[in-house]
Amino acid sequence: MSVTTSGTQAADGFSPDWPAIAAVILSVTAFSVAQGLTYPLISLLLESRHVPSSINGLNAGTFAIGQAVATLLIGRLGAVIRGDRLIILSLFGCAACLLTFAWSGSIPVWFLARFLLGIFVSLVFILSEAWLSAACPDHLRGRISGLYGAGMCAGFAAGPLFIPLFGGANGLAFFALAGYLSFVACATLVICRFARTQPEQAPPGGILRFFAAAPLLIMMVFAFGFGDITAISGMPVYFTRTGHSEAFAAFSVSILALPTAVAQPFVGMLLDKVSRYKVAIGACFAAALSYLAIPFLQSEALILVAFAVLGAASFALYTCALTLLGAGFSGGLLIAGSAAFALAYAAGSGLGSVSSGFVMEALSPHAMPLGTGAVLLVFTTLLARRR
């Protein structure tokens, strides 16, 4: 399958727009810090309040619904607000949602704040992907995508560290992160003044066209969302249910993300040298095996090693898809493709969040990682056959 359509192949004869790349990586790192904190912290706080796992999973799923809604809003918002400014406004919106978690203990309010957080995060996600693809030439695309992925993963790793630093129940972690996001929004505003490129508007019907042109890329992002968010949201609860401490559960998310951040630049180098689809197939297979191995490991050290491999492998799927997106599309279809990615990620992460809670409640805690591993094996087979 080729993701190149008539008139959409990006030119390779231009120099990277480094200010734009810096602004994109800075903003996406900030949003991933917010996501890295909220997924484990909100799950653990709801668990400590004895909220059923199904409700806990639904709350995480509300975030995914917000992400999906953002894909419907991106066209109208992009018509009235310039792309870089929309990223900055969305970062401020994320900060406001985090302050809401700190100020209110109401579960319905948390559902609303989680939904709005999903919208703002997804807008950053969509626009930054499209901008990154427009700002870098193809011969550097894999490596720059790897740096982008490293920044995102570093943010996921840093987010949970706000829990032991500031505590979970007192709201200080939410306050501190809201301040950080506001600072990043202001810094991004300054950097954007030097950028040469801008994310373009999506053409009418662009998302549907992209789904038809690049089903394998959509599958990669869906599988990434399913496996990644199950790890971030469901696995901390799994660890506490199977006898591990809350500190270990929070620490595991950082361990998940740190090696992932280190690995992505190397994944990017690999993507510039070998078949990008083969890298995706291998990554999905490694993530599936890691999920299947965790219930059988007795040592916490070995569990963390498997969790680290899981994170690096699952995120490599996204790095592959992002690299292929930039190589095959340009202009407005980059926004359409990024929006389609956000929709696929929202669907995968929503299914992962909701199913993990119901599976643990209906069957057993161990059924969740085993079931997730089995699903990823199915995706591995589909990717290999469709290729």
KATA-V941778 format. One record per pair of residues at least 4 apart in sequence whose ideal C-beta (glycine too) atoms are under 6 Angstrom apart, sorted by the first residue. I is the first residue (numbers start at 0). J is the second residue. D is the distance in whole Angstrom. If there is no record, write none. Layout:
BEGIN
i-><I | I>
j-><J | J>
d-><D | D>
END
This chain:
BEGIN
i-><0 | 2 | 2 | 2 | 3 | 3 | 4 | 7 | 7 | 7 | 9 | 11 | 11 | 11 | 13 | 15 | 16 | 16 | 16 | 16 | 18 | 18 | 18 | 19 | 19 | 19 | 19 | 20 | 21 | 22 | 22 | 22 | 23 | 23 | 23 | 24 | 24 | 25 | 26 | 26 | 26 | 26 | 27 | 27 | 28 | 28 | 29 | 29 | 30 | 30 | 31 | 31 | 31 | 31 | 32 | 32 | 32 | 33 | 33 | 35 | 35 | 35 | 35 | 36 | 36 | 36 | 36 | 37 | 38 | 38 | 39 | 39 | 39 | 39 | 39 | 40 | 40 | 42 | 42 | 42 | 42 | 45 | 45 | 46 | 50 | 50 | 52 | 52 | 52 | 53 | 53 | 53 | 55 | 56 | 56 | 56 | 56 | 58 | 58 | 59 | 59 | 60 | 60 | 60 | 61 | 61 | 61 | 62 | 62 | 63 | 63 | 63 | 65 | 65 | 65 | 66 | 66 | 66 | 66 | 67 | 67 | 68 | 69 | 69 | 69 | 70 | 70 | 70 | 72 | 73 | 73 | 73 | 74 | 76 | 76 | 77 | 80 | 80 | 82 | 82 | 82 | 83 | 86 | 86 | 87 | 87 | 87 | 89 | 89 | 89 | 90 | 90 | 91 | 92 | 93 | 93 | 94 | 94 | 94 | 96 | 96 | 96 | 97 | 97 | 97 | 98 | 99 | 99 | 100 | 100 | 101 | 101 | 101 | 103 | 109 | 116 | 121 | 123 | 124 | 125 | 125 | 125 | 126 | 126 | 128 | 129 | 129 | 129 | 129 | 130 | 131 | 132 | 132 | 133 | 134 | 135 | 135 | 135 | 137 | 139 | 140 | 140 | 140 | 140 | 141 | 141 | 141 | 141 | 142 | 142 | 144 | 144 | 144 | 144 | 145 | 145 | 145 | 145 | 145 | 146 | 148 | 148 | 149 | 149 | 149 | 152 | 152 | 152 | 152 | 153 | 155 | 156 | 156 | 156 | 159 | 159 | 159 | 160 | 160 | 161 | 161 | 161 | 161 | 162 | 162 | 162 | 165 | 165 | 165 | 166 | 198 | 199 | 199 | 199 | 200 | 201 | 201 | 201 | 201 | 202 | 204 | 205 | 205 | 206 | 206 | 206 | 209 | 209 | 209 | 209 | 210 | 215 | 216 | 216 | 217 | 219 | 219 | 219 | 220 | 220 | 220 | 220 | 221 | 221 | 222 | 222 | 222 | 223 | 223 | 223 | 223 | 224 | 224 | 224 | 224 | 225 | 225 | 225 | 226 | 226 | 226 | 227 | 228 | 228 | 228 | 228 | 229 | 229 | 229 | 229 | 230 | 230 | 231 | 232 | 233 | 233 | 233 | 235 | 237 | 237 | 238 | 238 | 239 | 239 | 240 | 241 | 243 | 246 | 251 | 253 | 254 | 254 | 254 | 255 | 255 | 256 | 258 | 258 | 258 | 259 | 259 | 259 | 262 | 262 | 263 | 266 | 266 | 269 | 269 | 270 | 270 | 270 | 275 | 275 | 275 | 276 | 278 | 279 | 279 | 280 | 280 | 282 | 282 | 282 | 283 | 283 | 283 | 283 | 284 | 285 | 286 | 286 | 286 | 286 | 287 | 287 | 287 | 287 | 289 | 289 | 289 | 290 | 290 | 290 | 291 | 292 | 293 | 293 | 293 | 294 | 294 | 296 | 296 | 308 | 323 | 324 | 328 | 328 | 328 | 332 | 344 | 345 | 350 | 354 | 355 | 357 | 358 | 358 | 358 | 358 | 359 | 359 | 362 | 366 | 381>
j-><215 | 213 | 323 | 327 | 8 | 327 | 212 | 328 | 329 | 332 | 329 | 136 | 137 | 138 | 136 | 135 | 134 | 194 | 195 | 196 | 190 | 193 | 194 | 130 | 134 | 194 | 196 | 134 | 190 | 187 | 190 | 191 | 127 | 130 | 131 | 147 | 150 | 187 | 86 | 123 | 127 | 187 | 127 | 151 | 150 | 154 | 180 | 183 | 120 | 123 | 35 | 151 | 154 | 155 | 154 | 157 | 158 | 93 | 176 | 154 | 155 | 158 | 159 | 40 | 158 | 161 | 176 | 41 | 231 | 232 | 43 | 159 | 235 | 249 | 252 | 162 | 167 | 55 | 232 | 235 | 236 | 50 | 55 | 236 | 54 | 55 | 356 | 359 | 360 | 356 | 357 | 360 | 356 | 352 | 353 | 355 | 356 | 110 | 113 | 232 | 352 | 349 | 352 | 353 | 110 | 113 | 114 | 113 | 117 | 345 | 348 | 349 | 114 | 117 | 118 | 117 | 121 | 341 | 345 | 342 | 345 | 118 | 118 | 121 | 122 | 338 | 341 | 342 | 76 | 77 | 125 | 338 | 201 | 80 | 85 | 200 | 84 | 85 | 126 | 197 | 198 | 191 | 123 | 126 | 184 | 187 | 188 | 119 | 122 | 123 | 180 | 184 | 184 | 119 | 119 | 180 | 177 | 180 | 181 | 112 | 115 | 116 | 173 | 176 | 177 | 177 | 103 | 112 | 112 | 173 | 170 | 173 | 174 | 108 | 113 | 120 | 341 | 127 | 341 | 337 | 338 | 341 | 130 | 198 | 337 | 198 | 333 | 334 | 337 | 198 | 147 | 325 | 333 | 196 | 196 | 139 | 140 | 143 | 326 | 143 | 144 | 322 | 325 | 326 | 267 | 270 | 271 | 322 | 267 | 268 | 267 | 318 | 321 | 322 | 263 | 264 | 266 | 267 | 318 | 264 | 263 | 318 | 260 | 263 | 264 | 256 | 259 | 260 | 314 | 260 | 256 | 253 | 256 | 257 | 249 | 252 | 253 | 164 | 253 | 165 | 172 | 175 | 176 | 167 | 172 | 249 | 171 | 172 | 175 | 171 | 334 | 330 | 331 | 334 | 331 | 205 | 331 | 334 | 335 | 331 | 208 | 332 | 335 | 335 | 338 | 339 | 213 | 335 | 336 | 339 | 339 | 385 | 320 | 323 | 343 | 279 | 316 | 320 | 320 | 340 | 343 | 344 | 343 | 347 | 283 | 316 | 378 | 227 | 313 | 316 | 317 | 228 | 344 | 347 | 348 | 347 | 350 | 351 | 286 | 313 | 375 | 313 | 232 | 348 | 351 | 352 | 233 | 351 | 355 | 371 | 234 | 255 | 252 | 352 | 237 | 355 | 367 | 248 | 364 | 367 | 243 | 248 | 245 | 248 | 364 | 364 | 247 | 250 | 306 | 257 | 303 | 306 | 307 | 306 | 310 | 310 | 262 | 307 | 311 | 310 | 311 | 314 | 266 | 311 | 318 | 315 | 318 | 273 | 278 | 275 | 278 | 322 | 319 | 322 | 323 | 386 | 319 | 316 | 319 | 382 | 383 | 312 | 315 | 316 | 316 | 375 | 378 | 379 | 379 | 312 | 309 | 312 | 313 | 375 | 372 | 375 | 376 | 379 | 305 | 308 | 309 | 368 | 371 | 372 | 372 | 305 | 302 | 305 | 368 | 365 | 368 | 301 | 302 | 312 | 327 | 336 | 332 | 333 | 336 | 336 | 348 | 349 | 354 | 358 | 367 | 361 | 362 | 366 | 367 | 370 | 364 | 367 | 366 | 370 | 385>
d-><6 | 5 | 6 | 3 | 5 | 5 | 5 | 5 | 5 | 5 | 4 | 5 | 4 | 6 | 6 | 5 | 4 | 6 | 5 | 5 | 6 | 4 | 4 | 6 | 4 | 4 | 5 | 5 | 6 | 5 | 4 | 5 | 5 | 5 | 5 | 6 | 4 | 6 | 5 | 6 | 6 | 5 | 5 | 5 | 4 | 4 | 5 | 4 | 5 | 5 | 6 | 4 | 3 | 5 | 4 | 5 | 5 | 5 | 6 | 6 | 4 | 2 | 6 | 5 | 4 | 5 | 6 | 5 | 4 | 5 | 6 | 5 | 5 | 6 | 5 | 6 | 6 | 6 | 5 | 6 | 6 | 4 | 5 | 6 | 5 | 6 | 4 | 5 | 4 | 5 | 5 | 5 | 5 | 5 | 5 | 6 | 2 | 6 | 6 | 5 | 4 | 5 | 5 | 4 | 5 | 5 | 5 | 5 | 4 | 4 | 5 | 3 | 4 | 2 | 4 | 4 | 4 | 6 | 4 | 6 | 4 | 6 | 5 | 4 | 5 | 4 | 5 | 5 | 5 | 6 | 6 | 5 | 5 | 6 | 6 | 5 | 6 | 5 | 5 | 5 | 4 | 4 | 6 | 5 | 5 | 6 | 5 | 4 | 4 | 5 | 5 | 4 | 5 | 4 | 5 | 5 | 4 | 4 | 5 | 5 | 5 | 4 | 5 | 5 | 4 | 5 | 6 | 4 | 6 | 5 | 4 | 4 | 5 | 4 | 6 | 6 | 5 | 6 | 5 | 4 | 5 | 5 | 6 | 5 | 4 | 4 | 4 | 5 | 4 | 4 | 6 | 3 | 5 | 5 | 5 | 5 | 6 | 5 | 6 | 5 | 6 | 5 | 5 | 6 | 4 | 3 | 4 | 5 | 4 | 6 | 5 | 5 | 5 | 5 | 5 | 4 | 6 | 2 | 6 | 6 | 4 | 4 | 5 | 4 | 5 | 5 | 4 | 4 | 6 | 4 | 4 | 5 | 3 | 4 | 5 | 4 | 5 | 6 | 6 | 5 | 4 | 6 | 6 | 5 | 6 | 5 | 4 | 4 | 5 | 6 | 6 | 5 | 5 | 6 | 6 | 4 | 5 | 4 | 4 | 4 | 6 | 6 | 3 | 5 | 5 | 5 | 6 | 5 | 5 | 5 | 6 | 6 | 5 | 6 | 5 | 5 | 5 | 4 | 5 | 5 | 4 | 5 | 4 | 4 | 6 | 6 | 4 | 5 | 6 | 4 | 4 | 6 | 4 | 3 | 4 | 4 | 6 | 4 | 5 | 4 | 5 | 5 | 5 | 4 | 5 | 6 | 5 | 4 | 5 | 5 | 5 | 6 | 6 | 5 | 6 | 3 | 6 | 4 | 5 | 6 | 4 | 4 | 6 | 5 | 4 | 5 | 4 | 6 | 6 | 6 | 5 | 6 | 6 | 5 | 4 | 6 | 6 | 4 | 5 | 4 | 5 | 5 | 6 | 4 | 6 | 5 | 5 | 6 | 6 | 5 | 6 | 5 | 5 | 6 | 6 | 5 | 6 | 6 | 4 | 5 | 5 | 5 | 4 | 5 | 6 | 6 | 5 | 4 | 5 | 4 | 5 | 4 | 4 | 5 | 5 | 4 | 4 | 6 | 5 | 5 | 4 | 5 | 5 | 3 | 4 | 5 | 6 | 5 | 5 | 4 | 6 | 4 | 5 | 6 | 6 | 5 | 4 | 5 | 5 | 6 | 6 | 6 | 6 | 6 | 5 | 6 | 6 | 5 | 5 | 6 | 5 | 5 | 4 | 6 | 6>
END
